[in-house]
Amino acid sequence: MSVTTARIMRPDDANIVGNVHGGTILKMIEEAGCIIGTRHCNTQPGDRCAAQLARVERTDFLYPMFIGEVAHVSAEITYASKHSVEVQVHVMSENILTGATKMTNRAALWYVPFSLEDVDNVTEVPPIKYASPGQEEEGKKRYEAQKMERLETKERNGELLMPVSAPDRTTKEPYTVGFSQSSLIHLVGPSDCTLHGFVHGGVTMKLMDEVAGIVAARHCKTNIVTASVDAINFHRKIMKGCVVTVSGRATFASNKSMEIEVFVDADPLIEAEKGKYRAVTAFFTYISLDKQGKPLSIPPMKLEGDGEQKRFEDGKMRYLQNKAKRLADKERQQ
């Protein structure tokens, strides 16, 4: 089973120099995944259900996409456990003037089906047919790995990050974490939500990319674009009517890229007694570009305190691990 969606990129999808926002592409990826996940989970008798995004694996932005190009998003289910499905998504950009196409993104997403009758009830996923026993075994390994990492991330990011709506430029030096740290506040409305009244994962990812982009732009003071997103974990659902605070802070900078840690905290307005909670966490990586689209060096970060130093070292470790993995993948393909 597969799904393909397509639409032309408009000016409101892009930044001031015409690069399509990473958040726009992430939202299209999630929409395609939600369609095929929901469609598959309703292929058997029983409760009708809707697929809810639980996790997005690391997503690389291989090439930029521009205003006027057509994005073709293809989604395919590659593994099904008892209560979740893995969806692989590929994004191609098409220049409709020349006919040239190129792959811009690859992503893997995990969905969990929730009953439309009882929003807390996770329904069973219909099995899929695999091309070989090995394909099923590889899928099971990916399932177990993401399950373990989700639990570890939830424990590590349990604390609430105090939102900062605007950095205090009179007391913070440029290139410090406090100078560029940013937040936005969004009231969740009906247009943001699924059939259940929960926020679409794509809407959340778009907000996260906006905040991370602001942090990167304040630090670099140049045109910045999304280079990659490490795994995005959706720990808890966000209901319609919640106020969400999306906060981002710089954690690491190499010579050519910088990492932004992003948190999404939800605050129920109507059921205020439930209290504010951490809903989503992720790391975004950005690169800085000049007016010709050529990479620029990232200004070094000025670290203040042991906490920032610890986050910087952790970010450096992730950077080196991802770099080694890219090199290994490149050698395998040769």
C-alpha positions as a LaTeX table, in Angstrom:
\begin{tabular}{lrrr}
\hline
Residue & $x$ (\AA) & $y$ (\AA) & $z$ (\AA) \\
\hline
Met1 & 0.00 & 0.00 & 0.00 \\
Ser2 & 1.35 & 3.44 & $-0.93$ \\
Val3 & 0.18 & 7.06 & $-1.12$ \\
Thr4 & 1.48 & 10.01 & $-3.14$ \\
Thr5 & 0.55 & 13.64 & $-2.60$ \\
Ala6 & 1.75 & 16.73 & $-4.46$ \\
Arg7 & 1.44 & 20.50 & $-4.33$ \\
Ile8 & 3.24 & 23.57 & $-5.63$ \\
Met9 & 5.37 & 25.60 & $-3.23$ \\
Arg10 & 4.00 & 29.10 & $-2.62$ \\
Pro11 & 5.66 & 32.25 & $-1.23$ \\
Asp12 & 4.14 & 31.67 & 2.22 \\
Asp13 & 5.88 & 28.26 & 2.33 \\
Ala14 & 9.35 & 29.80 & 2.15 \\
Asn15 & 11.72 & 32.21 & 3.87 \\
Ile16 & 12.65 & 35.66 & 2.57 \\
Val17 & 15.18 & 34.29 & 0.05 \\
Gly18 & 12.86 & 31.64 & $-1.40$ \\
Asn19 & 14.01 & 28.47 & 0.43 \\
Val20 & 11.01 & 26.38 & 1.47 \\
His21 & 10.84 & 26.08 & 5.27 \\
Gly22 & 11.87 & 22.73 & 6.70 \\
Gly23 & 8.70 & 22.83 & 8.79 \\
Thr24 & 6.56 & 23.05 & 5.64 \\
Ile25 & 8.18 & 19.89 & 4.26 \\
Leu26 & 7.87 & 18.09 & 7.60 \\
Lys27 & 4.15 & 18.93 & 7.67 \\
Met28 & 3.66 & 17.47 & 4.16 \\
Ile29 & 5.60 & 14.34 & 5.16 \\
Glu30 & 3.39 & 13.85 & 8.21 \\
Glu31 & 0.17 & 14.38 & 6.24 \\
Ala32 & 1.12 & 11.64 & 3.77 \\
Gly33 & 2.08 & 9.33 & 6.62 \\
Cys34 & $-1.19$ & 9.99 & 8.45 \\
Ile35 & $-3.22$ & 9.21 & 5.31 \\
Ile36 & $-1.61$ & 5.85 & 4.62 \\
Gly37 & $-1.42$ & 4.91 & 8.32 \\
Thr38 & $-5.11$ & 5.64 & 8.90 \\
Arg39 & $-6.12$ & 3.95 & 5.65 \\
His40 & $-4.21$ & 0.75 & 6.50 \\
Cys41 & $-5.48$ & 0.57 & 10.09 \\
Asn42 & $-9.09$ & 0.67 & 8.84 \\
Thr43 & $-8.74$ & $-2.24$ & 6.39 \\
Gln44 & $-10.18$ & $-4.74$ & 8.86 \\
Pro45 & $-13.58$ & $-4.95$ & 10.67 \\
Gly46 & $-13.91$ & $-3.33$ & 14.08 \\
Asp47 & $-13.62$ & 0.16 & 15.55 \\
Arg48 & $-12.84$ & 2.93 & 13.09 \\
Cys49 & $-9.61$ & 4.63 & 14.04 \\
Ala50 & $-7.18$ & 7.43 & 13.12 \\
Ala51 & $-3.39$ & 7.09 & 13.07 \\
Gln52 & $-1.64$ & 9.42 & 15.52 \\
Leu53 & 2.03 & 10.31 & 15.04 \\
Ala54 & 4.27 & 8.91 & 17.79 \\
Arg55 & 7.77 & 9.44 & 16.44 \\
Val56 & 9.74 & 10.71 & 13.45 \\
Glu57 & 13.18 & 9.20 & 12.90 \\
Arg58 & 16.15 & 11.35 & 11.88 \\
Thr59 & 15.27 & 13.29 & 8.72 \\
Asp60 & 17.94 & 14.74 & 6.42 \\
Phe61 & 17.31 & 17.65 & 4.07 \\
Leu62 & 19.39 & 16.53 & 1.11 \\
Tyr63 & 18.70 & 19.50 & $-1.19$ \\
Pro64 & 16.79 & 22.78 & $-0.78$ \\
Met65 & 13.36 & 23.26 & $-2.32$ \\
Phe66 & 12.25 & 26.61 & $-3.77$ \\
Ile67 & 9.12 & 28.63 & $-4.46$ \\
Gly68 & 7.42 & 27.46 & $-7.68$ \\
Glu69 & 8.67 & 23.87 & $-7.45$ \\
Val70 & 6.24 & 20.98 & $-6.96$ \\
Ala71 & 6.77 & 18.69 & $-3.98$ \\
His72 & 5.87 & 15.04 & $-4.57$ \\
Val73 & 5.54 & 13.12 & $-1.30$ \\
Ser74 & 5.39 & 9.29 & $-1.47$ \\
Ala75 & 4.57 & 7.18 & 1.60 \\
Glu76 & 4.68 & 3.40 & 2.08 \\
Ile77 & 4.08 & 1.17 & 5.11 \\
Thr78 & 7.20 & $-0.93$ & 5.74 \\
Tyr79 & 6.51 & $-2.56$ & 9.13 \\
Ala80 & 3.54 & $-3.26$ & 11.38 \\
Ser81 & 3.64 & $-4.32$ & 15.02 \\
Lys82 & 0.53 & $-5.15$ & 17.04 \\
His83 & $-0.17$ & $-1.50$ & 17.89 \\
Ser84 & 1.98 & 0.65 & 15.54 \\
Val85 & 3.03 & 1.07 & 11.93 \\
Glu86 & 6.25 & 2.32 & 10.36 \\
Val87 & 5.84 & 4.56 & 7.32 \\
Gln88 & 8.75 & 5.36 & 4.98 \\
Val89 & 8.40 & 8.67 & 3.11 \\
His90 & 10.34 & 10.11 & 0.16 \\
Val91 & 10.07 & 13.70 & $-1.07$ \\
Met92 & 10.94 & 14.71 & $-4.64$ \\
Ser93 & 11.04 & 18.28 & $-5.94$ \\
Glu94 & 10.06 & 19.02 & $-9.54$ \\
Asn95 & 10.96 & 22.13 & $-11.51$ \\
Ile96 & 7.87 & 22.43 & $-13.71$ \\
Leu97 & 9.68 & 24.75 & $-16.14$ \\
Thr98 & 12.54 & 22.36 & $-16.94$ \\
Gly99 & 11.14 & 19.02 & $-15.77$ \\
Ala100 & 14.19 & 18.44 & $-13.55$ \\
Thr101 & 13.56 & 16.38 & $-10.42$ \\
Lys102 & 15.62 & 15.51 & $-7.35$ \\
Met103 & 15.08 & 13.78 & $-4.03$ \\
Thr104 & 15.09 & 16.30 & $-1.19$ \\
Asn105 & 14.06 & 14.23 & 1.84 \\
Arg106 & 13.77 & 10.73 & 3.27 \\
Ala107 & 11.96 & 10.06 & 6.53 \\
Ala108 & 10.61 & 7.22 & 8.68 \\
Leu109 & 7.58 & 7.82 & 10.90 \\
Trp110 & 5.80 & 5.71 & 13.51 \\
Tyr111 & 2.03 & 5.90 & 14.00 \\
Val112 & $-0.31$ & 4.47 & 16.64 \\
Pro113 & $-4.04$ & 3.97 & 15.80 \\
Phe114 & $-6.58$ & 5.37 & 18.29 \\
Ser115 & $-10.26$ & 4.43 & 18.22 \\
Leu116 & $-12.70$ & 7.15 & 17.15 \\
Glu117 & $-15.16$ & 5.85 & 19.76 \\
Asp118 & $-12.70$ & 5.87 & 22.68 \\
Val119 & $-9.74$ & 8.21 & 22.20 \\
Asp120 & $-7.70$ & 6.41 & 24.88 \\
Asn121 & $-8.10$ & 3.00 & 23.24 \\
Val122 & $-5.27$ & 1.89 & 20.94 \\
Thr123 & $-6.61$ & $-0.48$ & 18.30 \\
Glu124 & $-4.78$ & $-3.43$ & 16.78 \\
Val125 & $-2.94$ & $-2.94$ & 13.49 \\
Pro126 & $-3.73$ & $-5.27$ & 10.57 \\
Pro127 & $-0.66$ & $-7.31$ & 9.52 \\
Ile128 & 1.15 & $-6.53$ & 6.28 \\
Lys129 & 2.76 & $-8.85$ & 3.73 \\
Tyr130 & 6.56 & $-8.72$ & 3.61 \\
Ala131 & 8.67 & $-9.43$ & 0.54 \\
Ser132 & 10.89 & $-11.73$ & 2.64 \\
Pro133 & 11.35 & $-12.94$ & 6.26 \\
Gly134 & 14.46 & $-10.78$ & 6.42 \\
Gln135 & 12.45 & $-7.63$ & 5.71 \\
Glu136 & 10.15 & $-8.38$ & 8.63 \\
Glu137 & 13.10 & $-9.09$ & 10.93 \\
Glu138 & 14.80 & $-5.81$ & 10.01 \\
Gly139 & 11.56 & $-3.95$ & 10.67 \\
Lys140 & 11.24 & $-5.58$ & 14.09 \\
Lys141 & 14.77 & $-4.45$ & 14.98 \\
Arg142 & 13.89 & $-0.85$ & 14.02 \\
Tyr143 & 10.70 & $-1.10$ & 16.09 \\
Glu144 & 12.54 & $-2.27$ & 19.23 \\
Ala145 & 15.26 & 0.37 & 18.80 \\
Gln146 & 12.84 & 3.29 & 18.49 \\
Lys147 & 10.77 & 2.01 & 21.41 \\
Met148 & 13.82 & 1.97 & 23.68 \\
Glu149 & 14.99 & 5.41 & 22.55 \\
Arg150 & 11.53 & 6.91 & 23.12 \\
Leu151 & 11.58 & 5.74 & 26.75 \\
Glu152 & 15.10 & 7.09 & 27.31 \\
Thr153 & 14.24 & 10.46 & 25.76 \\
Lys154 & 11.07 & 10.80 & 27.82 \\
Glu155 & 13.05 & 10.29 & 31.04 \\
Arg156 & 15.83 & 12.67 & 29.97 \\
Asn157 & 13.50 & 15.52 & 28.99 \\
Gly158 & 11.00 & 15.38 & 31.81 \\
Glu159 & 11.67 & 18.87 & 33.13 \\
Leu160 & 9.82 & 21.96 & 31.88 \\
Leu161 & 11.89 & 24.60 & 30.12 \\
Met162 & 11.03 & 28.13 & 31.20 \\
Pro163 & 9.86 & 29.97 & 28.06 \\
Val164 & 11.71 & 33.04 & 26.87 \\
Ser165 & 9.64 & 35.18 & 24.49 \\
Ala166 & 12.51 & 37.51 & 23.61 \\
Pro167 & 16.18 & 37.54 & 24.63 \\
Asp168 & 17.31 & 40.40 & 26.83 \\
Arg169 & 19.82 & 42.01 & 24.50 \\
Thr170 & 20.87 & 44.51 & 27.15 \\
Thr171 & 22.17 & 41.84 & 29.53 \\
Lys172 & 23.14 & 38.94 & 27.23 \\
Glu173 & 26.13 & 38.95 & 24.91 \\
Pro174 & 25.73 & 37.91 & 21.26 \\
Tyr175 & 26.50 & 34.24 & 20.59 \\
Thr176 & 25.44 & 33.16 & 24.08 \\
Val177 & 22.61 & 30.66 & 24.58 \\
Gly178 & 20.52 & 33.23 & 26.42 \\
Phe179 & 20.87 & 35.79 & 23.61 \\
Ser180 & 19.37 & 33.54 & 20.92 \\
Gln181 & 16.98 & 31.40 & 22.99 \\
Ser182 & 13.44 & 31.91 & 21.72 \\
Ser183 & 9.84 & 30.81 & 22.26 \\
Leu184 & 6.45 & 31.14 & 20.64 \\
Ile185 & 2.99 & 30.60 & 22.07 \\
His186 & 0.17 & 29.09 & 20.02 \\
Leu187 & $-3.50$ & 28.45 & 20.87 \\
Val188 & $-4.55$ & 25.11 & 19.37 \\
Gly189 & $-7.63$ & 25.55 & 17.16 \\
Pro190 & $-9.83$ & 23.14 & 15.15 \\
Ser191 & $-7.80$ & 23.60 & 11.97 \\
Asp192 & $-4.71$ & 22.27 & 13.80 \\
Cys193 & $-6.37$ & 19.01 & 14.82 \\
Thr194 & $-7.16$ & 15.47 & 13.73 \\
Leu195 & $-10.55$ & 13.74 & 13.84 \\
His196 & $-9.89$ & 13.07 & 17.54 \\
Gly197 & $-9.32$ & 16.72 & 18.37 \\
Phe198 & $-5.58$ & 16.17 & 18.87 \\
Val199 & $-2.96$ & 18.36 & 17.20 \\
His200 & $-1.59$ & 17.03 & 13.90 \\
Gly201 & 2.05 & 16.03 & 14.29 \\
Gly202 & 2.87 & 18.06 & 11.18 \\
Val203 & 1.47 & 21.23 & 12.75 \\
Thr204 & 3.65 & 20.72 & 15.83 \\
Met205 & 6.77 & 20.05 & 13.74 \\
Lys206 & 6.18 & 23.21 & 11.69 \\
Leu207 & 6.02 & 25.31 & 14.89 \\
Met208 & 9.17 & 23.63 & 16.18 \\
Asp209 & 11.05 & 24.39 & 12.96 \\
Glu210 & 9.96 & 28.04 & 13.14 \\
Val211 & 11.33 & 28.45 & 16.67 \\
Ala212 & 14.56 & 26.58 & 15.89 \\
Gly213 & 15.01 & 28.74 & 12.79 \\
Ile214 & 14.63 & 31.92 & 14.86 \\
Val215 & 17.29 & 30.70 & 17.30 \\
Ala216 & 19.68 & 29.88 & 14.44 \\
Ala217 & 19.05 & 33.21 & 12.68 \\
Arg218 & 19.62 & 35.22 & 15.87 \\
His219 & 22.90 & 33.42 & 16.42 \\
Cys220 & 24.19 & 33.54 & 12.82 \\
Lys221 & 22.49 & 36.75 & 11.58 \\
Thr222 & 22.38 & 35.22 & 8.07 \\
Asn223 & 20.06 & 33.16 & 5.91 \\
Ile224 & 19.73 & 29.76 & 7.60 \\
Val225 & 18.14 & 26.52 & 6.39 \\
Thr226 & 17.23 & 23.24 & 8.05 \\
Ala227 & 19.89 & 20.59 & 7.41 \\
Ser228 & 18.44 & 17.72 & 9.44 \\
Val229 & 16.16 & 16.82 & 12.32 \\
Asp230 & 17.11 & 14.15 & 14.83 \\
Ala231 & 14.34 & 11.87 & 16.03 \\
Ile232 & 11.20 & 13.76 & 17.12 \\
Asn233 & 9.42 & 12.06 & 20.01 \\
Phe234 & 5.74 & 12.75 & 20.68 \\
His235 & 5.47 & 11.84 & 24.36 \\
Arg236 & 1.88 & 12.98 & 25.01 \\
Lys237 & $-1.05$ & 14.10 & 22.85 \\
Ile238 & $-1.99$ & 17.80 & 22.67 \\
Met239 & $-5.73$ & 18.52 & 22.74 \\
Lys240 & $-7.70$ & 21.23 & 20.98 \\
Gly241 & $-7.93$ & 24.31 & 23.22 \\
Cys242 & $-4.46$ & 23.86 & 24.76 \\
Val243 & $-1.93$ & 26.67 & 24.76 \\
Val244 & 1.40 & 25.32 & 23.53 \\
Thr245 & 4.74 & 26.93 & 24.29 \\
Val246 & 7.49 & 25.99 & 21.85 \\
Ser247 & 10.95 & 26.82 & 23.19 \\
Gly248 & 14.34 & 26.48 & 21.52 \\
Arg249 & 17.93 & 26.91 & 22.65 \\
Ala250 & 21.30 & 26.43 & 20.97 \\
Thr251 & 23.21 & 23.41 & 22.29 \\
Phe252 & 26.16 & 22.90 & 19.91 \\
Ala253 & 27.91 & 24.59 & 16.99 \\
Ser254 & 30.57 & 23.18 & 14.69 \\
Asn255 & 32.27 & 25.20 & 11.97 \\
Lys256 & 29.47 & 24.54 & 9.45 \\
Ser257 & 26.34 & 23.66 & 11.45 \\
Met258 & 24.54 & 24.32 & 14.72 \\
Glu259 & 22.19 & 22.19 & 16.80 \\
Ile260 & 19.01 & 23.57 & 18.38 \\
Glu261 & 17.13 & 21.74 & 21.13 \\
Val262 & 13.36 & 22.29 & 20.93 \\
Phe263 & 10.67 & 21.53 & 23.53 \\
Val264 & 6.89 & 21.71 & 23.21 \\
Asp265 & 4.96 & 22.19 & 26.47 \\
Ala266 & 1.15 & 22.05 & 26.53 \\
Asp267 & $-1.10$ & 23.89 & 28.98 \\
Pro268 & $-4.80$ & 22.87 & 29.01 \\
Leu269 & $-6.99$ & 25.97 & 29.38 \\
Ile270 & $-10.30$ & 24.25 & 30.12 \\
Glu271 & $-8.91$ & 21.40 & 32.24 \\
Ala272 & $-6.33$ & 23.56 & 33.99 \\
Glu273 & $-6.16$ & 21.17 & 36.95 \\
Lys274 & $-4.23$ & 18.71 & 34.74 \\
Gly275 & $-1.33$ & 21.17 & 34.66 \\
Lys276 & 1.33 & 21.93 & 32.06 \\
Tyr277 & 3.21 & 18.99 & 30.57 \\
Arg278 & 6.07 & 18.20 & 28.18 \\
Ala279 & 4.58 & 16.90 & 24.92 \\
Val280 & 7.34 & 16.81 & 22.27 \\
Thr281 & 11.14 & 17.09 & 22.11 \\
Ala282 & 13.68 & 17.14 & 19.25 \\
Phe283 & 17.04 & 18.41 & 17.99 \\
Phe284 & 17.17 & 20.46 & 14.77 \\
Thr285 & 20.38 & 21.15 & 12.83 \\
Tyr286 & 20.83 & 24.28 & 10.69 \\
Ile287 & 23.45 & 25.57 & 8.30 \\
Ser288 & 24.21 & 29.20 & 7.43 \\
Leu289 & 24.20 & 30.38 & 3.79 \\
Asp290 & 25.42 & 33.50 & 1.98 \\
Lys291 & 23.41 & 35.36 & $-0.70$ \\
Gln292 & 24.58 & 32.89 & $-3.35$ \\
Gly293 & 23.47 & 29.90 & $-1.25$ \\
Lys294 & 27.02 & 28.90 & $-0.33$ \\
Pro295 & 27.71 & 27.57 & 3.20 \\
Leu296 & 29.12 & 30.03 & 5.73 \\
Ser297 & 31.00 & 29.36 & 8.95 \\
Ile298 & 28.92 & 29.31 & 12.14 \\
Pro299 & 30.03 & 31.83 & 14.80 \\
Pro300 & 31.41 & 29.97 & 17.86 \\
Met301 & 29.11 & 29.76 & 20.88 \\
Lys302 & 29.98 & 31.55 & 24.14 \\
Leu303 & 29.11 & 29.08 & 26.88 \\
Glu304 & 28.04 & 30.12 & 30.36 \\
Gly305 & 27.95 & 27.60 & 33.18 \\
Asp306 & 28.32 & 23.85 & 33.59 \\
Gly307 & 24.86 & 23.10 & 32.19 \\
Glu308 & 25.58 & 24.73 & 28.85 \\
Gln309 & 29.00 & 23.08 & 28.70 \\
Lys310 & 27.41 & 19.65 & 29.35 \\
Arg311 & 24.77 & 20.19 & 26.63 \\
Phe312 & 27.53 & 21.33 & 24.24 \\
Glu313 & 29.56 & 18.15 & 24.85 \\
Asp314 & 26.45 & 15.99 & 24.39 \\
Gly315 & 25.69 & 17.82 & 21.16 \\
Lys316 & 29.26 & 17.32 & 19.95 \\
Met317 & 28.92 & 13.59 & 20.55 \\
Arg318 & 25.68 & 13.48 & 18.50 \\
Tyr319 & 27.39 & 15.51 & 15.75 \\
Leu320 & 30.35 & 13.11 & 15.56 \\
Gln321 & 28.07 & 10.04 & 15.63 \\
Asn322 & 25.90 & 11.40 & 12.80 \\
Lys323 & 28.98 & 12.36 & 10.80 \\
Ala324 & 30.44 & 8.86 & 11.17 \\
Lys325 & 27.11 & 7.31 & 10.15 \\
Arg326 & 26.91 & 9.51 & 7.02 \\
Leu327 & 30.42 & 8.48 & 6.00 \\
Ala328 & 29.63 & 4.79 & 6.58 \\
Asp329 & 26.43 & 5.08 & 4.50 \\
Lys330 & 28.34 & 6.82 & 1.71 \\
Glu331 & 31.00 & 4.06 & 1.64 \\
Arg332 & 28.28 & 1.37 & 1.54 \\
Gln333 & 26.66 & 3.00 & $-1.49$ \\
Gln334 & 29.93 & 3.16 & $-3.45$ \\
\hline
\end{tabular}
